[in-house]
């Protein structure tokens, strides 16, 4: 889900590149954190978790 992809579906009107989640995950890694995605009760939930520095 966090891998970069390019939409090739001709039925879509927008020109999305599929880079949003990949960029968010990269930023979290640079800030010493992690990004998780879960599905709960038909809702897509994104969670950011920062790791403590030792």
N, CA, C and O atoms as CSV, one atom per row, in Angstrom:
chain,resi,resn,atom,element,x,y,z
A,1,UNK,N,N,0.810,-1.187,0.000
A,1,UNK,CA,C,0.000,0.000,0.000
A,1,UNK,C,C,0.859,1.259,0.000
A,1,UNK,O,O,0.444,2.294,-0.520
A,2,UNK,N,N,2.042,1.177,0.575
A,2,UNK,CA,C,2.899,2.350,0.667
A,2,UNK,C,C,3.903,2.443,-0.482
A,2,UNK,O,O,4.744,3.341,-0.497
A,3,UNK,N,N,3.822,1.529,-1.437
A,3,UNK,CA,C,4.724,1.577,-2.584
A,3,UNK,C,C,4.198,2.576,-3.608
A,3,UNK,O,O,2.989,2.740,-3.771
A,4,UNK,N,N,5.105,3.225,-4.278
A,4,UNK,CA,C,4.712,4.189,-5.314
A,4,UNK,C,C,4.052,3.463,-6.484
A,4,UNK,O,O,4.487,2.382,-6.882
A,5,UNK,N,N,3.012,4.062,-7.022
A,5,UNK,CA,C,2.362,3.498,-8.203
A,5,UNK,C,C,1.765,4.629,-9.021
A,5,UNK,O,O,1.550,5.735,-8.525
A,6,UNK,N,N,1.507,4.334,-10.255
A,6,UNK,CA,C,0.916,5.313,-11.158
A,6,UNK,C,C,-0.404,4.759,-11.663
A,6,UNK,O,O,-0.475,3.611,-12.099
A,7,UNK,N,N,-1.453,5.580,-11.604
A,7,UNK,CA,C,-2.767,5.118,-12.041
A,7,UNK,C,C,-2.803,5.049,-13.553
A,7,UNK,O,O,-2.394,5.983,-14.242
A,8,UNK,N,N,-3.291,3.951,-14.053
A,8,UNK,CA,C,-3.420,3.785,-15.496
A,8,UNK,C,C,-4.848,3.534,-15.900
A,8,UNK,O,O,-5.121,3.159,-17.040
A,9,UNK,N,N,-5.761,3.737,-14.973
A,9,UNK,CA,C,-7.172,3.487,-15.212
A,9,UNK,C,C,-7.756,4.640,-16.014
A,9,UNK,O,O,-7.777,5.774,-15.536
A,10,UNK,N,N,-8.221,4.374,-17.203
A,10,UNK,CA,C,-8.768,5.427,-18.065
A,10,UNK,C,C,-10.119,5.919,-17.568
A,10,UNK,O,O,-10.589,6.968,-18.011
A,11,UNK,N,N,-10.759,5.182,-16.652
A,11,UNK,CA,C,-12.055,5.605,-16.126
A,11,UNK,C,C,-11.920,6.730,-15.103
A,11,UNK,O,O,-12.909,7.372,-14.752
A,12,UNK,N,N,-10.709,6.967,-14.629
A,12,UNK,CA,C,-10.494,8.031,-13.636
A,12,UNK,C,C,-10.339,9.374,-14.340
A,12,UNK,O,O,-9.696,9.477,-15.385
A,13,UNK,N,N,-10.937,10.394,-13.748
A,13,UNK,CA,C,-10.867,11.741,-14.319
A,13,UNK,C,C,-9.638,12.493,-13.845
A,13,UNK,O,O,-9.100,13.336,-14.563
A,14,UNK,N,N,-9.196,12.188,-12.635
A,14,UNK,CA,C,-8.094,12.941,-12.049
A,14,UNK,C,C,-6.765,12.321,-12.447
A,14,UNK,O,O,-6.694,11.138,-12.779
A,15,UNK,N,N,-5.733,13.115,-12.411
A,15,UNK,CA,C,-4.403,12.668,-12.804
A,15,UNK,C,C,-3.559,12.357,-11.579
A,15,UNK,O,O,-2.457,12.888,-11.443
A,16,UNK,N,N,-4.054,11.503,-10.681
A,16,UNK,CA,C,-3.307,11.135,-9.483
A,16,UNK,C,C,-2.095,10.298,-9.834
A,16,UNK,O,O,-2.092,9.550,-10.812
A,17,UNK,N,N,-1.063,10.440,-9.013
A,17,UNK,CA,C,0.156,9.686,-9.271
A,17,UNK,C,C,0.333,8.534,-8.297
A,17,UNK,O,O,1.171,7.663,-8.530
A,18,UNK,N,N,-0.438,8.503,-7.201
A,18,UNK,CA,C,-0.297,7.432,-6.231
A,18,UNK,C,C,0.937,7.570,-5.364
A,18,UNK,O,O,1.454,6.569,-4.868
A,19,UNK,N,N,1.417,8.779,-5.172
A,19,UNK,CA,C,2.631,9.003,-4.398
A,19,UNK,C,C,2.370,9.441,-2.959
A,19,UNK,O,O,3.299,9.450,-2.152
A,20,UNK,N,N,1.154,9.798,-2.617
A,20,UNK,CA,C,0.843,10.379,-1.313
A,20,UNK,C,C,1.262,9.531,-0.124
A,20,UNK,O,O,1.961,10.025,0.761
A,21,UNK,N,N,0.852,8.258,-0.079
A,21,UNK,CA,C,1.190,7.406,1.053
A,21,UNK,C,C,2.670,7.084,1.095
A,21,UNK,O,O,3.244,6.946,2.175
A,22,UNK,N,N,3.287,6.963,-0.052
A,22,UNK,CA,C,4.720,6.699,-0.113
A,22,UNK,C,C,5.505,7.875,0.465
A,22,UNK,O,O,6.464,7.680,1.213
A,23,UNK,N,N,5.101,9.077,0.120
A,23,UNK,CA,C,5.762,10.273,0.640
A,23,UNK,C,C,5.539,10.384,2.146
A,23,UNK,O,O,6.472,10.697,2.886
A,24,UNK,N,N,4.317,10.131,2.608
A,24,UNK,CA,C,4.023,10.192,4.040
A,24,UNK,C,C,4.876,9.198,4.818
A,24,UNK,O,O,5.397,9.529,5.882
A,25,UNK,N,N,5.020,8.000,4.304
A,25,UNK,CA,C,5.839,6.997,4.979
A,25,UNK,C,C,7.311,7.411,5.005
A,25,UNK,O,O,7.985,7.232,6.020
A,26,UNK,N,N,7.809,7.955,3.915
A,26,UNK,CA,C,9.202,8.417,3.863
A,26,UNK,C,C,9.453,9.527,4.883
A,26,UNK,O,O,10.490,9.544,5.546
A,27,UNK,N,N,8.509,10.446,5.005
A,27,UNK,CA,C,8.649,11.526,5.988
A,27,UNK,C,C,8.654,10.983,7.411
A,27,UNK,O,O,9.435,11.438,8.247
A,28,UNK,N,N,7.793,10.018,7.690
A,28,UNK,CA,C,7.758,9.436,9.032
A,28,UNK,C,C,9.078,8.747,9.368
A,28,UNK,O,O,9.561,8.852,10.495
A,29,UNK,N,N,9.657,8.051,8.411
A,29,UNK,CA,C,10.942,7.387,8.644
A,29,UNK,C,C,12.031,8.410,8.946
A,29,UNK,O,O,12.880,8.175,9.806
A,30,UNK,N,N,12.013,9.545,8.245
A,30,UNK,CA,C,13.015,10.591,8.475
A,30,UNK,C,C,12.840,11.257,9.834
A,30,UNK,O,O,13.785,11.821,10.386
A,31,UNK,N,N,11.616,11.187,10.371
A,31,UNK,CA,C,11.342,11.770,11.682
A,31,UNK,C,C,11.383,10.715,12.785
A,31,UNK,O,O,10.831,10.916,13.867
A,32,UNK,N,N,12.044,9.583,12.503
A,32,UNK,CA,C,12.197,8.498,13.466
A,32,UNK,C,C,10.840,7.942,13.911
A,32,UNK,O,O,10.595,7.750,15.102
A,33,UNK,N,N,9.970,7.690,12.941
A,33,UNK,CA,C,8.649,7.153,13.250
A,33,UNK,C,C,8.208,6.123,12.232
A,33,UNK,O,O,8.953,5.747,11.326
A,34,UNK,N,N,6.969,5.675,12.408
A,34,UNK,CA,C,6.387,4.694,11.508
A,34,UNK,C,C,4.969,5.105,11.156
A,34,UNK,O,O,4.310,5.802,11.927
A,35,UNK,N,N,4.505,4.680,10.007
A,35,UNK,CA,C,3.154,4.949,9.543
A,35,UNK,C,C,2.458,3.618,9.328
A,35,UNK,O,O,2.968,2.746,8.624
A,36,UNK,N,N,1.284,3.465,9.941
A,36,UNK,CA,C,0.521,2.231,9.832
A,36,UNK,C,C,-0.836,2.505,9.195
A,36,UNK,O,O,-1.396,3.591,9.347
A,37,UNK,N,N,-1.349,1.530,8.493
A,37,UNK,CA,C,-2.692,1.615,7.925
A,37,UNK,C,C,-3.493,0.409,8.397
A,37,UNK,O,O,-3.022,-0.727,8.331
A,38,UNK,N,N,-4.693,0.663,8.867
A,38,UNK,CA,C,-5.578,-0.409,9.295
A,38,UNK,C,C,-6.987,-0.153,8.769
A,38,UNK,O,O,-7.340,0.966,8.398
A,39,UNK,N,N,-7.770,-1.207,8.749
A,39,UNK,CA,C,-9.168,-1.103,8.360
A,39,UNK,C,C,-9.995,-1.574,9.543
A,39,UNK,O,O,-9.864,-2.718,9.980
A,40,UNK,N,N,-10.849,-0.694,10.067
A,40,UNK,CA,C,-11.665,-1.026,11.229
A,40,UNK,C,C,-13.076,-0.494,11.016
A,40,UNK,O,O,-13.279,0.697,10.781
A,41,UNK,N,N,-14.037,-1.391,11.102
A,41,UNK,CA,C,-15.444,-1.014,10.906
A,41,UNK,C,C,-15.647,-0.243,9.602
A,41,UNK,O,O,-16.329,0.781,9.580
A,42,UNK,N,N,-15.059,-0.733,8.534
A,42,UNK,CA,C,-15.174,-0.138,7.193
A,42,UNK,C,C,-14.562,1.261,7.102
A,42,UNK,O,O,-14.910,2.036,6.212
A,43,UNK,N,N,-13.648,1.582,8.025
A,43,UNK,CA,C,-12.943,2.863,7.970
A,43,UNK,C,C,-11.455,2.605,7.795
A,43,UNK,O,O,-10.883,1.724,8.437
A,44,UNK,N,N,-10.848,3.372,6.932
A,44,UNK,CA,C,-9.409,3.299,6.672
A,44,UNK,C,C,-8.736,4.247,7.654
A,44,UNK,O,O,-8.980,5.453,7.628
A,45,UNK,N,N,-7.884,3.696,8.525
A,45,UNK,CA,C,-7.277,4.491,9.588
A,45,UNK,C,C,-5.765,4.522,9.406
A,45,UNK,O,O,-5.120,3.480,9.300
A,46,UNK,N,N,-5.207,5.732,9.370
A,46,UNK,CA,C,-3.763,5.923,9.288
A,46,UNK,C,C,-3.272,6.348,10.670
A,46,UNK,O,O,-3.849,7.237,11.295
A,47,UNK,N,N,-2.198,5.703,11.144
A,47,UNK,CA,C,-1.650,5.996,12.461
A,47,UNK,C,C,-0.168,6.330,12.334
A,47,UNK,O,O,0.601,5.576,11.738
A,48,UNK,N,N,0.219,7.466,12.902
A,48,UNK,CA,C,1.625,7.865,12.963
A,48,UNK,C,C,2.132,7.557,14.362
A,48,UNK,O,O,1.490,7.904,15.353
A,49,UNK,N,N,3.272,6.911,14.437
A,49,UNK,CA,C,3.856,6.580,15.738
A,49,UNK,C,C,5.329,6.961,15.716
A,49,UNK,O,O,6.098,6.483,14.882
A,50,UNK,N,N,5.709,7.838,16.655
A,50,UNK,CA,C,7.095,8.251,16.757
A,50,UNK,C,C,7.806,7.376,17.777
A,50,UNK,O,O,7.265,7.082,18.843
A,51,UNK,N,N,9.015,6.967,17.445
A,51,UNK,CA,C,9.822,6.152,18.333
A,51,UNK,C,C,10.663,7.046,19.243
A,51,UNK,O,O,11.170,8.084,18.818
A,52,UNK,N,N,10.798,6.634,20.476
A,52,UNK,CA,C,11.625,7.401,21.412
A,52,UNK,C,C,13.078,7.234,21.048
A,52,UNK,O,O,13.523,6.137,20.710
A,53,UNK,N,N,13.809,8.313,21.115
A,53,UNK,CA,C,15.255,8.249,20.866
A,53,UNK,C,C,15.944,7.853,22.152
A,53,UNK,O,O,15.577,8.305,23.237
A,54,UNK,N,N,16.937,7.012,22.018
A,54,UNK,CA,C,17.666,6.579,23.212
A,54,UNK,C,C,19.023,7.216,23.283
A,54,UNK,O,O,19.775,6.964,24.224
